[in-house]
Structure formats: C-alpha cells, structure tokens
Amino acid sequence: MTAVTDAPSLAALEQRLALIACGENTRPGKTRACDSCRKKGPGYLRIAATQAWDALAAAICGTGKAPACSDCKAKALRMIAIYNGEAE
C-alpha cells in the first residue's frame, strides 16, 4: 500500500488523467493536456473515483452517454488503473 506522503497530489492526478484523455499515447512527446481537457480534469477525477469506466469513457468521448468508442474505453480503463495506483 502506498503511504499518503508517497501518493501523488489530487491536482497532479487530475492533470495526469486530463493528459490521458487528451491523447498522450497518440501524440508522442505530449506533456500537457489542452485547455478543454484540463477543464474537464476534475470531472474525470470524480468519475474515476466511482470506478464507472463506461461513464468515464462517455465523458472522454464527448457524447455524455454510452456506448463510447473503443479508444475512449481504453483511455477510461487506463485512467481508472492509474487512479487506483495499479499503473503508470
């Protein structure tokens, strides 16, 4: 288990989730999310906390409702894994 002092701050986690939603894997070298994704970061964090990957995928996809595209589903699953501390 990660100690509280070792855990990333919520702001850093929020930024990390926003970067994933923004497409860090599709754009090599991308280190910051766009303004739109950064603004959605708090929402991504709240949804990731619920473990509702389908709702998170829909939020990333921009439709707001399921089903989301497979790319956004993969991003959502990765974001939840990072939120849980299972991946980096």
Secondary structure by P-SEA (a helix, b strand, c coil): cccccccccaaaaaaaaaaaaaccccccccccccaaaaaaaaaaaaaaaacaaaaaaaaaaccccccccaaaaaaaaaaaaaaacccc
